[in-house]
Amino acid sequence: MKDDRNHPLRDSHQDRETAHQTPDTAQTRAPAYKLAYDDQDFMCRDELRPVRLQLELLKPELMMQEYGVESTVVLFGGARIPEPSKKDGARTKTLADLSKFYDEAREFARLLTLRSKVNGHRENVVVTGGGPGVMEAGNRGAEDAGGVSIGLNIVLPHEQAPNEYVTPDLCFNFHYFAIRKMHFLMRAEAIAIFPGGFGTLDELFESLTLIQTGRMKKVPILLFGRDFWTKIVNWEALSDAGTISAEDLDLFKFVETAQEAVDAIDNWPSREARDELPGR
């Protein structure tokens, strides 16, 4: 990604190339001689963490702006949920049963992307975590519709590598979970959450907390699979205990199918009021 604007000062790309062509001496081989922005060891020092945080926020932001992405619909869900044709290899019967949500995530993304194509892939672009399972299904559904989708990957010891359906120009990789989470929600116009594990629960409750506390505008939050979500979370108990308000249970809606989710977004309460909130 090169800045093609004309500047009176020498371009940083040119200086980097020139620096690489200097004579090979003890001085030019020394770490001190490397240009700071071209020195990977220097950039990875603990003291440079604030700079790395800024870079991880800025790089995807600039590249999505240049691509024309203005808003997104977020798909969260388990990396271990298989597509139905592979459910016999699932590690548990529950995961095999949940494989139906792979197809629902795929269809949900397909329906959204058909709409997104109409506006030139600027609005309501599907974004996932870029990995396997439900994430793969979301990116795959966008490809089924002949559209584009975003993948926000993160470096992990296992499980996480870009699935083949993410649009390459919109396939990002992160070191910092916090910055990745910001990019999930900065442009979100709706959030669809499928069955999943710790990561999915983290993303669900963080989204709910941001909306509940007024740190984020109200957007549709759709929980796919009532049986799953009511089994692992006793929502009414939270309300009865007073740790949340009864109205907080209206921040999300249970759905079972892709079409039901699309209809819920279209008919979400206070949709007009959401658009009156100040910018993010």
N, C-alpha and C positions, 0 to 999 in steps of 0.2 A: 504494500500500500504506500504509494509514493505521492508526495504533495507536488503537483505540477504547477503551482502558482509561482510567478516570478518574484524572486527576492534579490535585493542588492548584495546580500552576503552569500558567501560560497555555500553550496549545498552540503549537508551532512553526509549524503551518500557519496559524493565525490571525495570528501576528506577521508572517509573510511576506506575507499578503494586506494587512494593515494598512500595512506598509512600502511596498507598491506604490501605496497611495492617498494618500501624503503629497504636499504641494504641490510643484510643479515649480520647483526653485530650483537655483542653482549648487551648493549644499551637497548636496541630495538626488541630484543627477546625478553627483556625484563618486564614483569607485570606492571610496573609503574608507568611504562611508556605507552601502554594501550590506551586508546580513547576510552573514556569512562563508559559511554553508551555502547561500546563494542566489546566490553570486557565482561564475559559471562560470570567469571568467578567473583568479580567485584559486585555485579548486580545481585548475586545470591547471598551477599553478606547480610547478617541479621540487621545491621544498621540501615540497610536499604529496603526493609520491609514496607515502610510507607510509600516508597516509590513503586514497588511491585504491586501494591494494592491499587494505586492510581492507574497503573498500566493495565491491570486486569479489568478495571472498570471502563477505561477509555477505549481499549482496542475493540471489543465487541460493539460498544456504543457507536463508534465511528463507522465500523463496517456495516452495521445494520442501517445506519442513516444513509450511507452511500448506496445500499441495496434498495432503500425505499421503504423499509419496514416501519410502520407507524404504531401498530397495535398487535397484540397477540392473544391467543387462547392457549392456556397452559394445560398440559396433561402430566399429572403425577401418577405413579403407580409402581407396582412391584417389578423388579428386574427378573424375578424367578418365575413369573407366570408364563407358561408356555403357550404357543399357539395350539389350537385344538388338535391338529394333525400330529403333534409331538407330545400330547399329554400323557401317553403311556410311559414316557420316560421321566415324568415329574417325580420329585423326591417324596411327596406325600399325596394322599388322595385329595386333600383339600386343594392343593395347588392344581391338581388335574381338574377338579370341579370348577375352579376359578378360571380355567382356560377360556371359558366362554367370553370373559371380559377382554381377552385379546382381540376377539372379533369385534366386540362393541367399540373398543378404543379405535380400532382400524376404521370402522364405519363412521364413527363420530368425526375423526380427522378428515375422512374423505368428504363428508357433507360440508364441513366447515371450509375446506379448501376449494370446493366448487364455488362457494361464495367469494372466497378470497381472490380467486382468479378474475372475477368480474372487476375488482378494483385494482388489478395489476399487482396483486400480492403485497399490498401495502397495509391492509387492515385485517385483523383477526387471523394472522398467520399462526399456524400450529407450532408450538415450541414444546420440546420434551427434554429429558435429561440426556438424550442421545445414545443411551445404552440399549440393552436387550429387554425382553419382556414387554410390558405395557408401553415402554418408551419406543421400542422398535415398531410396535403396532401403530402408534401415532404417526411416526414418520412414514411408515409404509402406506397408511391410508392417504396421506397427502400426496404421495407419489402415485397412488392408484388414480387420483383425480387429475393427474398431470400438473400438479402444482409444486410449490416449494415448502420446506419446513426447516425449522431451526433445531439444532442439537446443542445443548449446553453440557458438555462432558466435563468430568473431573478426574484427576489422576488418583486412582485408588490401587491398593495392592491386588485386588481381584475384581472380577465381574465387569469393570467399566472400560469399554472400548467403543468407538463410534460404530453404530449399526450402519449397514450399507444403504439405508434409505434416507439418511439426512442429506439435505442439499449441501454439497461440498463447500460452497462459498459461505454457508451459514453454519458451519460445523466448528464450534469453539471448544477450547480446552481450558480448564481452570485449575489453579492450585488452591485458591481460597474459597471455602464453602460460602462465606459471607457475601463475597462479591458475586458469586454464581447465583445466590438466592436473590440478590438485588436485581440481576438481569432477568430472572424469572418473572418478577412482579412489577418491574418498572413500566411495562407496556401492557400489562394484563387487562383484558376486558372480560374475561371469565376464567374460572379455574375448575378443571374436571379432575377428580381424584378417584382413582381406582384402587382396589385392594392392594395392600403392600405391607412392607415391614417398617423398621425404625425410620428409614429415610422418608418414606411416604407420610408416616405419622408426624414427623418433624415438620414437613412442608405444610401439611394440613393445619396443624395447630399454630404454626407461625403465621400463616395467612389469616386464620380466624382472629388471632390476637391483634394483628395489625389493623384489621377492619374494626374489631370491637373497641379498640382504643383510639380510633380516629386517625391512625397514622397512615391509613390507606383508604382510598375511596371504596364504597361498597360495590362489589362486583358479584355476579352469580358464582356460588360455590356449589358444585354438584358432586355428590358422593354416589358413585356407582356401586350398587349392591347393598341394599338395606340390611339383608340378613348378616352380611359380614360386619358392617359397621356397628349395628346394634348389639352384636355379640361381643365385640372387643372393646366397645366404649359404652358405658351406661350414661347416656346423655341426660336423661331425666334425673338421675341421681345428682348430677352436677347442679341442675336447676333447683331441685328440692333442697339441696344443702345450702343454697344461696351463694355458692362460689361463682356462679354465673347468673345472669338474669334470665327470666323466662323468655324474654325477647331475643336473647342471643341464639336460641334454637332456631330462629327464623333466618339466621345468617347463611344457612345451607339448606339444601334440598336433596332428598334421596331420589335417585333415578335408577332404572334398570337397563334401558336401551339407549342407543345413540340418538334415535329420533326423539325420544322423550327428553333427552338432554338438550337438544337443539330447540325444542319447543319451550323448555324451561327458560333458556337464555332469552328467547324472543319475548317471553311474557313475565320476565322477572319483575317483582314489585319495585317500585320507585326507580325504574330504569331512567326516567327523565331526570329525577333528582340527582342521580349519579353524575350526569353530564354537567351539572352546575357547580360541582366542586372544583376548587382551584387545581392547577396543574401539579404534577408530581415533582 
